[in-house]
Amino acid sequence: MERLLEPERMILFRVPWVDDKGEMHVNRGYRVQFNQTLGPCRGGIRFHPSMNLSVSKFLSFSQTFKNALSPYKLGGAAGGSDFDPKGKSDNEVMRFCQSYMSELYRYLGPDQDLPSEEMGVGTREMGYLFGQYKRLIGHFQGSFTGPRIFWSGSSLRTEATGYGLVFFAQLMLADMNKELKGLRCTVSGSGKVAMHVLEKLLAYGAVPITVSDSKGYLVDEDGFDYVKVSFLRDIKAQHRSLRDYSKTYARSKYYDEAKPWNERCDVAFPCASQNEIDQTDAVNLVNSSCHILIEGSNMPCTPEAVEVLRKANVLVAPAIAAGAGGVAAGELELTHECNAMNWSPEDFETKLQEALKQTYQRALKAAVDFGYQKESPDALVHGATIAAFLSIAQGMADQGCV
Ligand SMILES: NC(=O)c1ccc[n+]([C@@H]2O[C@H](COP(=O)([O-])OP(=O)(O)OC[C@H]3O[C@@H](n4cnc5c(N)ncnc54)[C@H](O)[C@@H]3O)[C@@H](O)[C@H]2O)c1
């Protein structure tokens, strides 16, 4: 346990870059390669002002468990920088990414560590990061996940985490002879994960009613539809406030400095950031008749919130299981490239569903093997943690004291 809790490697470095006015800035870069017992590392890169070594450690620890539970043989890593891409020009983001990669490239590679999208890092950032990596290593090898389709990989990497969360919810409901159709769903965040959750919820006939950002939340009592989701995307792409939505859809409402957890719902999808649900939010969720919570963000609930949800019998799908869509897409992309097959988005989605199903079944089996009732509200949380822990611990024991 002592070895498992200590990261294998923590890389901390200076990232100097020059803005469009010619002024110099310095940010900090991080990459924590937490555990490579089961295979080479995979994990996200986050660009956000709140990023620090502590957040990198927690994200890489949780990624280690997520990857160990997935159908692939992978270790876990995470990292990023306290750089804020918001409000920066494309050229500034490119210069920052190039400087960040100038240090990190020596620790990356398909057999070592490959990064993927996370908060504040999308296809634009992944493109710049990969371009610099390729230039420095001198050949095209082990493309990062999250690139655009025309030069590499599948088109579904960005969608995969959000879609996967909805597939996972559907699997849980199917086991209860229920379905997502008609269920009211609250979603937090309005980034890559949240927007793809909305999209897939609509495909399943569910009724998503909220999105949020760091300033407040938006609720549409009538539920979002495809046209409204497209409008939300436009608002986000133009860096406007979610408040602007209400100017077009008068029955919707935007609340400042508030979270969506007191809106009546059946299923909640936290997709913003860690610790976004505290004790009060959890009480609000329970009082709003929420009975299933699917964790999109990593560690969305504080320990006090977890306790409230457990006592109220809210069924929780942990991020290390439900959020495995991203890692699955990354590995599928590599296979896809290696085999030079021409998968359609539908083929890709079927493979993604299969990966999520295997993850779900593995977590549930471990829970039952260790004496938890299949129906108990925290069976998946325990099962996912046990199954991942056993794989890593067994591997570490086999590989000796290294
Ligand atoms: N992108 C992935 O592949 C992936 C995979 C697994 C988990 N996650 C987790 O999902 C979450 C969202 O990631 P993303 O890739 O969608 O990021 P993103 O940068 O695309 O979007 C983040 C969104 O959250 C909002 N936000 C940030 N802080 C907030 C706060 N305090 N309250 C409410 N909203 C807030 C932002 O306004 C933004 O809309 C993160 O917690 C991340 O760790 C992402």
The ligand as an SDF file (V2000), in Angstrom:
LIG
                    3D

 44 48  0  0  0  0  0  0  0  0999 V2000
  -12.2040   15.4050  -21.3010 N   0  0  0  0  0  0  0  0  0  0  0  0
  -12.0640   14.1700  -20.8740 C   0  0  0  0  0  0  0  0  0  0  0  0
  -11.7470   13.2650  -21.6400 O   0  0  0  0  0  0  0  0  0  0  0  0
  -12.3330   13.8080  -19.4460 C   0  0  0  0  0  0  0  0  0  0  0  0
  -12.2160   12.4760  -19.0920 C   0  0  0  0  0  0  0  0  0  0  0  0
  -12.5280   12.1070  -17.7970 C   0  0  0  0  0  0  0  0  0  0  0  0
  -12.9290   13.0700  -16.8930 C   0  0  0  0  0  0  0  0  0  0  0  0
  -13.0060   14.3700  -17.2580 N   0  0  0  0  0  0  0  0  0  0  0  0
  -13.4460   15.3410  -16.2350 C   0  0  0  0  0  0  0  0  0  0  0  0
  -14.6200   16.0130  -16.6770 O   0  0  0  0  0  0  0  0  0  0  0  0
  -14.6330   17.3500  -16.1780 C   0  0  0  0  0  0  0  0  0  0  0  0
  -14.8660   18.3040  -17.3230 C   0  0  0  0  0  0  0  0  0  0  0  0
  -13.8210   18.1320  -18.2800 O   0  0  0  0  0  0  0  0  0  0  0  0
  -13.9490   18.7270  -19.7580 P   0  0  0  0  0  0  0  0  0  0  0  0
  -12.9460   18.0050  -20.5700 O   0  0  0  0  0  0  0  0  0  0  0  0
  -15.3700   18.7640  -20.1600 O   0  0  0  0  0  0  0  0  0  0  0  0
  -13.4230   20.2120  -19.5110 O   0  0  0  0  0  0  0  0  0  0  0  0
  -13.6940   21.5200  -20.3770 P   0  0  0  0  0  0  0  0  0  0  0  0
  -12.5460   22.4050  -20.1390 O   0  0  0  0  0  0  0  0  0  0  0  0
  -14.0770   21.1720  -21.7590 O   0  0  0  0  0  0  0  0  0  0  0  0
  -14.9890   22.1060  -19.6390 O   0  0  0  0  0  0  0  0  0  0  0  0
  -15.0440   22.3300  -18.2730 C   0  0  0  0  0  0  0  0  0  0  0  0
  -16.3700   22.9680  -17.9980 C   0  0  0  0  0  0  0  0  0  0  0  0
  -16.6160   23.0510  -16.5970 O   0  0  0  0  0  0  0  0  0  0  0  0
  -16.9640   24.3770  -16.2600 C   0  0  0  0  0  0  0  0  0  0  0  0
  -16.4550   24.6170  -14.9220 N   0  0  0  0  0  0  0  0  0  0  0  0
  -15.1890   24.7420  -14.5100 C   0  0  0  0  0  0  0  0  0  0  0  0
  -15.1510   24.9520  -13.1880 N   0  0  0  0  0  0  0  0  0  0  0  0
  -16.4360   24.9370  -12.7790 C   0  0  0  0  0  0  0  0  0  0  0  0
  -17.0640   25.0740  -11.5310 C   0  0  0  0  0  0  0  0  0  0  0  0
  -16.3560   25.2830  -10.4250 N   0  0  0  0  0  0  0  0  0  0  0  0
  -18.4190   24.9840  -11.4820 N   0  0  0  0  0  0  0  0  0  0  0  0
  -19.1500   24.7600  -12.5960 C   0  0  0  0  0  0  0  0  0  0  0  0
  -18.6040   24.6310  -13.8140 N   0  0  0  0  0  0  0  0  0  0  0  0
  -17.2690   24.7150  -13.8940 C   0  0  0  0  0  0  0  0  0  0  0  0
  -16.3330   25.2590  -17.3010 C   0  0  0  0  0  0  0  0  0  0  0  0
  -17.0540   26.4710  -17.4590 O   0  0  0  0  0  0  0  0  0  0  0  0
  -16.4510   24.3860  -18.5360 C   0  0  0  0  0  0  0  0  0  0  0  0
  -17.7010   24.5500  -19.1380 O   0  0  0  0  0  0  0  0  0  0  0  0
  -13.3100   17.5530  -15.4510 C   0  0  0  0  0  0  0  0  0  0  0  0
  -13.5280   17.4060  -14.0710 O   0  0  0  0  0  0  0  0  0  0  0  0
  -12.4370   16.4290  -15.9590 C   0  0  0  0  0  0  0  0  0  0  0  0
  -11.5140   16.0100  -14.9670 O   0  0  0  0  0  0  0  0  0  0  0  0
  -12.7270   14.7590  -18.5130 C   0  0  0  0  0  0  0  0  0  0  0  0
  1  2  1  0
  2  3  2  0
  2  4  1  0
  4  5  1  0
  4 44  2  0
  5  6  2  0
  6  7  1  0
  7  8  2  0
  8  9  1  0
  8 44  1  0
  9 10  1  0
  9 42  1  0
 10 11  1  0
 11 12  1  0
 11 40  1  0
 12 13  1  0
 13 14  1  0
 14 15  2  0
 14 16  1  0
 14 17  1  0
 17 18  1  0
 18 19  2  0
 18 20  1  0
 18 21  1  0
 21 22  1  0
 22 23  1  0
 23 24  1  0
 23 38  1  0
 24 25  1  0
 25 26  1  0
 25 36  1  0
 26 27  1  0
 26 35  1  0
 27 28  2  0
 28 29  1  0
 29 30  1  0
 29 35  2  0
 30 31  1  0
 30 32  2  0
 32 33  1  0
 33 34  2  0
 34 35  1  0
 36 37  1  0
 36 38  1  0
 38 39  1  0
 40 41  1  0
 40 42  1  0
 42 43  1  0
M  CHG  2   8   1  16  -1
M  END
$$$$
